[in-house]
Amino acid sequence: MGSLTDLFDAAQGWLFEHAVQPLMFTLGLGNLLSDGFRATAWLMVGVLQIAVMLAVLRTLERWRPLEPVTDRAAVRTDIVYTLIHRLGLVRLVLFFSIDPLWDWARGQASLHGVMGLELDHLWPGLTDRPLVSFCLYLLLFDFVDYGYHRIQHGLNWWWQLHAVHHSQRQMTMWTDNRNHLLDDLLRDGVFVLLAFAVGVPPGQFIALVAVTQLVESLSHANVRLGFGPVLGRLIVGPDYHRRHHAIGLGHESAGAGTLGGCNFAVLFPVWDIVFGTARFDAPLQPTGIRDQLEGRDYGHGFWAQQWLGLRRLVGRG
């Protein structure tokens, strides 16, 4: 693991020195070089993720597709979402809009002696075991993600944004990042604050996000794949998460117009099991939102989906 980290750091330094730094100087952004160096890491992680998706997940989708893809335009829109998010454009918006507020809050907290919990210092010797501390952070982040996801479904105004994600009728490996940009900003802000609160090192935070996103890409993939009765209760797989997206099951499960759902877990189904929201037995079925069958339009392109999401948010969609 140390060798991989060293290799990544060397590649990040080379890319920053030979491409990003000269570009920043050309654009007059020399005062933001430290931020540019961090952005280089996110860019590299995004490129690696997309490479893994194309090499592994796309191969799985071609090998055992669950359903034929008949609306390729909808999939192309999801690819746009993925490129925007994985290549750092959403994080760039965060940098100019929300990050200054977080930096100010962190500065004020430090000024008043309020520091993060530094979770990996709570147990002696844990700081010398980065893989163990990484797993602890992963569990914590996934638990918070589970609660966050339930709130997205449980609060009507938030569902109007999250519905962008669920309106995809042709789920593929690209669907994970199909979200309203405002929803993305809210979620990323929550997890940046969480990372500060528990003292996650920057490198660990990038790894946490990367691992979570790759598993999410797999869970959305158009592939007939189950993890079995044992592993399927330990890791969220495509069949488990497809039930979350199923019409009338993953949302509005108690009836038309009633918020609800099942299988909210992002990585580990244990949270659904503990809180009684797991469904392992339901047959796989079409994905989407119930009122789409009645003709409600959620948009057929990136900008239309963003605009209609805002209209629903203010009660005009």
C-alpha positions as CSV (number, residue, x, y, z in Angstrom):
1,M,0.0,0.0,0.0
2,G,2.9,2.3,0.8
3,S,4.4,1.7,-2.7
4,L,1.1,2.5,-4.4
5,T,0.8,5.7,-2.4
6,D,4.4,6.7,-3.3
7,L,3.7,6.0,-7.0
8,F,0.5,8.1,-6.9
9,D,2.3,11.0,-5.1
10,A,5.1,10.9,-7.7
11,A,2.6,11.0,-10.6
12,Q,0.6,13.8,-8.9
13,G,3.8,15.8,-8.5
14,W,4.8,15.3,-12.2
15,L,1.4,16.2,-13.5
16,F,1.2,19.3,-11.4
17,E,4.6,20.5,-12.2
18,H,4.4,19.9,-16.0
19,A,0.7,20.8,-16.7
20,V,-1.4,22.2,-13.9
21,Q,1.1,24.7,-12.4
22,P,2.1,26.3,-15.8
23,L,-1.6,26.6,-16.7
24,M,-2.4,28.3,-13.3
25,F,0.4,30.8,-13.8
26,T,-0.9,31.5,-17.3
27,L,-4.4,32.2,-15.9
28,G,-3.0,34.4,-13.1
29,L,-3.9,31.9,-10.4
30,G,-0.4,31.6,-8.9
31,N,-1.7,32.4,-5.4
32,L,-3.8,29.2,-5.5
33,L,-1.0,26.7,-6.2
34,S,-1.7,24.6,-3.0
35,D,-5.3,24.3,-4.1
36,G,-4.3,23.4,-7.6
37,F,-2.0,20.6,-6.2
38,R,-5.0,19.1,-4.3
39,A,-7.2,19.5,-7.4
40,T,-4.6,17.5,-9.4
41,A,-5.1,14.6,-7.0
42,W,-8.9,14.6,-7.5
43,L,-8.4,14.8,-11.3
44,M,-6.1,11.8,-11.3
45,V,-8.5,9.8,-9.1
46,G,-11.3,10.6,-11.5
47,V,-9.4,9.5,-14.5
48,L,-8.4,6.3,-12.8
49,Q,-12.0,5.6,-11.8
50,I,-13.2,6.1,-15.4
51,A,-10.5,3.8,-16.6
52,V,-11.6,1.1,-14.2
53,M,-15.3,1.6,-15.2
54,L,-14.5,1.2,-18.9
55,A,-12.2,-1.8,-18.4
56,V,-14.1,-3.7,-15.7
57,L,-17.7,-2.5,-15.3
58,R,-18.4,-2.1,-19.0
59,T,-17.1,-5.6,-19.6
60,L,-19.5,-6.9,-17.0
61,E,-22.4,-5.0,-18.6
62,R,-21.6,-6.5,-22.0
63,W,-21.1,-10.0,-20.5
64,R,-24.4,-10.3,-18.6
65,P,-26.7,-7.3,-19.2
66,L,-29.8,-7.3,-17.1
67,E,-31.9,-5.4,-19.7
68,P,-31.3,-4.1,-23.2
69,V,-30.4,-0.5,-23.5
70,T,-33.0,1.2,-25.7
71,D,-32.6,4.8,-24.7
72,R,-29.0,5.5,-25.4
73,A,-29.5,9.3,-25.3
74,A,-30.4,8.9,-21.6
75,V,-27.2,7.0,-21.0
76,R,-25.2,9.7,-22.8
77,T,-26.6,12.2,-20.4
78,D,-25.5,10.1,-17.5
79,I,-22.0,10.1,-19.0
80,V,-22.0,13.9,-19.0
81,Y,-22.9,13.8,-15.3
82,T,-20.1,11.3,-14.6
83,L,-17.5,13.4,-16.4
84,I,-18.6,16.6,-14.6
85,H,-18.4,15.0,-11.2
86,R,-15.5,12.6,-11.5
87,L,-13.2,15.0,-13.2
88,G,-13.6,17.6,-10.5
89,L,-15.9,20.2,-11.9
90,V,-18.3,19.9,-9.0
91,R,-15.4,20.2,-6.6
92,L,-14.3,23.3,-8.5
93,V,-17.7,24.9,-7.8
94,L,-17.3,23.9,-4.2
95,F,-13.9,25.6,-4.1
96,F,-15.3,28.9,-5.2
97,S,-18.6,28.8,-3.3
98,I,-18.6,26.6,-0.1
99,D,-14.9,25.9,0.6
100,P,-14.2,29.5,1.8
101,L,-17.1,29.1,4.3
102,W,-15.7,25.8,5.6
103,D,-12.2,27.2,5.8
104,W,-13.5,30.2,7.8
105,A,-15.4,27.8,10.1
106,R,-12.3,25.6,10.6
107,G,-10.3,28.7,11.4
108,Q,-12.8,29.9,13.9
109,A,-13.0,26.5,15.5
110,S,-9.2,26.3,15.9
111,L,-9.1,29.8,17.2
112,H,-11.4,28.8,20.0
113,G,-9.6,25.6,20.7
114,V,-12.2,23.4,19.0
115,M,-10.4,20.6,17.1
116,G,-11.6,17.5,15.3
117,L,-12.0,14.3,17.2
118,E,-9.1,12.7,15.3
119,L,-10.7,9.3,15.3
120,D,-7.6,7.4,14.5
121,H,-6.0,8.7,17.7
122,L,-8.7,7.2,20.0
123,W,-7.0,3.8,19.9
124,P,-3.3,3.3,20.7
125,G,-1.2,2.3,17.7
126,L,-4.0,2.9,15.2
127,T,-2.1,5.8,13.5
128,D,0.5,3.2,12.5
129,R,-2.1,1.1,10.8
130,P,-3.5,3.2,8.0
131,L,-5.5,0.4,6.5
132,V,-7.4,-0.2,9.8
133,S,-8.1,3.5,10.3
134,F,-9.2,3.7,6.6
135,C,-11.8,0.9,7.3
136,L,-13.0,2.7,10.4
137,Y,-13.5,5.9,8.5
138,L,-15.2,4.0,5.7
139,L,-17.7,2.5,8.1
140,L,-18.4,5.8,9.7
141,F,-18.9,7.6,6.4
142,D,-21.1,4.8,5.1
143,F,-23.3,5.0,8.2
144,V,-23.7,8.8,7.7
145,D,-24.4,8.2,4.0
146,Y,-27.2,5.8,4.9
147,G,-28.9,8.4,7.1
148,Y,-28.3,11.1,4.6
149,H,-29.9,8.9,1.9
150,R,-33.0,8.2,4.0
151,I,-33.4,11.9,4.5
152,Q,-33.3,12.5,0.8
153,H,-36.2,10.2,0.4
154,G,-38.0,11.3,3.6
155,L,-38.2,15.1,3.2
156,N,-40.4,16.0,0.3
157,W,-38.4,19.1,-0.8
158,W,-35.2,17.1,-0.8
159,W,-36.8,14.3,-2.8
160,Q,-37.6,16.8,-5.5
161,L,-33.9,17.1,-6.1
162,H,-33.0,13.5,-5.5
163,A,-35.7,12.5,-8.0
164,V,-33.3,13.5,-10.8
165,H,-31.2,10.4,-9.8
166,H,-34.2,8.1,-9.6
167,S,-35.8,9.2,-12.9
168,Q,-33.4,7.2,-14.9
169,R,-35.2,4.3,-16.6
170,Q,-32.1,2.8,-18.1
171,M,-29.7,2.3,-15.2
172,T,-26.0,1.7,-16.1
173,M,-22.6,2.1,-14.5
174,W,-22.8,5.8,-15.5
175,T,-26.0,6.5,-13.4
176,D,-24.4,7.0,-10.0
177,N,-23.5,10.6,-10.7
178,R,-26.9,11.5,-12.2
179,N,-27.8,14.0,-9.5
180,H,-29.1,17.5,-9.2
181,L,-26.0,19.8,-8.8
182,L,-27.6,21.4,-5.8
183,D,-28.0,18.0,-4.2
184,D,-24.3,17.2,-5.0
185,L,-23.2,20.5,-3.3
186,L,-25.2,19.7,-0.2
187,R,-23.9,16.2,0.1
188,D,-20.3,17.1,-0.6
189,G,-20.5,19.9,2.0
190,V,-21.8,17.4,4.7
191,F,-18.9,15.0,4.1
192,V,-16.3,17.7,4.0
193,L,-17.5,18.8,7.4
194,L,-17.6,15.2,8.6
195,A,-14.0,14.7,7.5
196,F,-12.9,17.8,9.4
197,A,-14.9,16.7,12.5
198,V,-13.2,13.3,12.8
199,G,-9.8,14.4,11.5
200,V,-9.6,12.4,8.3
201,P,-6.2,13.0,6.6
202,P,-6.6,14.5,3.1
203,G,-5.1,11.5,1.4
204,Q,-7.5,9.2,3.3
205,F,-10.4,11.4,2.4
206,I,-9.7,11.1,-1.4
207,A,-9.3,7.3,-1.0
208,L,-12.6,7.1,0.9
209,V,-14.5,9.0,-1.9
210,A,-12.8,7.0,-4.7
211,V,-13.7,3.6,-3.1
212,T,-17.2,4.7,-2.4
213,Q,-17.8,6.0,-5.9
214,L,-16.5,2.9,-7.6
215,V,-18.7,0.6,-5.5
216,E,-21.6,2.9,-6.3
217,S,-20.8,2.6,-10.1
218,L,-20.9,-1.1,-9.8
219,S,-24.2,-1.1,-7.8
220,H,-25.8,0.9,-10.6
221,A,-24.4,-1.2,-13.4
222,N,-26.7,-2.9,-15.9
223,V,-25.5,-6.4,-15.1
224,R,-27.2,-9.5,-13.9
225,L,-25.1,-10.0,-10.8
226,G,-25.8,-11.0,-7.3
227,F,-23.4,-11.5,-4.4
228,G,-25.2,-14.5,-2.8
229,P,-26.9,-14.9,0.6
230,V,-23.7,-14.2,2.5
231,L,-21.6,-11.6,0.6
232,G,-24.8,-10.0,-0.6
233,R,-25.5,-9.0,3.1
234,L,-22.0,-7.6,3.5
235,I,-21.6,-5.5,0.3
236,V,-24.2,-3.6,-1.8
237,G,-24.4,-5.2,-5.2
238,P,-26.2,-4.4,-8.5
239,D,-29.3,-6.6,-7.7
240,Y,-29.6,-5.1,-4.2
241,H,-29.4,-1.5,-5.3
242,R,-31.7,-2.1,-8.3
243,R,-34.5,-2.9,-5.9
244,H,-33.9,0.6,-4.4
245,H,-34.5,2.1,-7.8
246,A,-37.5,-0.1,-8.7
247,I,-40.8,1.6,-9.4
248,G,-43.1,1.4,-6.4
249,L,-40.6,-0.5,-4.3
250,G,-37.4,1.6,-3.9
251,H,-39.5,4.7,-3.4
252,E,-43.2,5.4,-2.7
253,S,-43.4,1.8,-1.5
254,A,-46.4,2.5,0.8
255,G,-48.5,3.8,-2.1
256,A,-48.7,6.6,-4.6
257,G,-47.5,9.9,-3.2
258,T,-46.1,8.3,0.0
259,L,-42.4,8.7,0.7
260,G,-40.6,5.6,1.8
261,G,-38.4,2.9,0.1
262,C,-35.9,0.3,0.9
263,N,-32.2,-0.6,0.4
264,F,-30.8,2.8,1.2
265,A,-27.3,1.5,2.1
266,V,-24.5,2.8,-0.1
267,L,-21.7,0.2,0.6
268,F,-22.8,-2.0,3.5
269,P,-26.4,-3.5,3.7
270,V,-25.9,-3.9,7.5
271,W,-27.4,-0.5,8.0
272,D,-30.6,-1.5,6.2
273,I,-30.7,-4.8,8.1
274,V,-30.3,-3.0,11.5
275,F,-32.9,-0.3,10.7
276,G,-35.4,-2.6,9.0
277,T,-35.2,-1.2,5.5
278,A,-33.5,-4.2,3.7
279,R,-35.3,-6.1,0.9
280,F,-33.5,-9.1,-0.5
281,D,-36.5,-11.1,-1.8
282,A,-38.3,-8.7,-4.2
283,P,-37.9,-9.7,-7.9
284,L,-35.9,-7.3,-10.1
285,Q,-38.2,-5.0,-12.0
286,P,-38.1,-1.8,-14.1
287,T,-36.5,1.3,-12.5
288,G,-37.8,4.8,-12.3
289,I,-40.5,6.8,-10.4
290,R,-44.2,5.9,-10.3
291,D,-45.5,9.1,-11.7
292,Q,-43.3,8.8,-14.8
293,L,-45.8,6.1,-15.8
294,E,-48.5,8.7,-15.6
295,G,-46.6,11.1,-17.9
296,R,-44.7,13.3,-15.6
297,D,-41.6,14.8,-17.3
298,Y,-38.3,14.7,-15.4
299,G,-36.3,16.0,-18.4
300,H,-34.4,14.4,-21.3
301,G,-31.1,16.1,-21.0
302,F,-28.7,17.6,-18.4
303,W,-30.0,21.1,-18.4
304,A,-33.7,20.1,-18.6
305,Q,-33.3,17.8,-15.6
306,Q,-31.5,20.5,-13.6
307,W,-34.2,23.1,-14.4
308,L,-37.1,20.8,-13.7
309,G,-35.5,19.8,-10.4
310,L,-35.5,23.5,-9.3
311,R,-39.1,23.9,-10.5
312,R,-40.2,20.9,-8.4
313,L,-38.2,22.3,-5.4
314,V,-40.2,25.6,-5.5
315,G,-43.5,23.7,-6.1
316,R,-43.9,24.6,-9.8
317,G,-42.9,21.4,-11.5
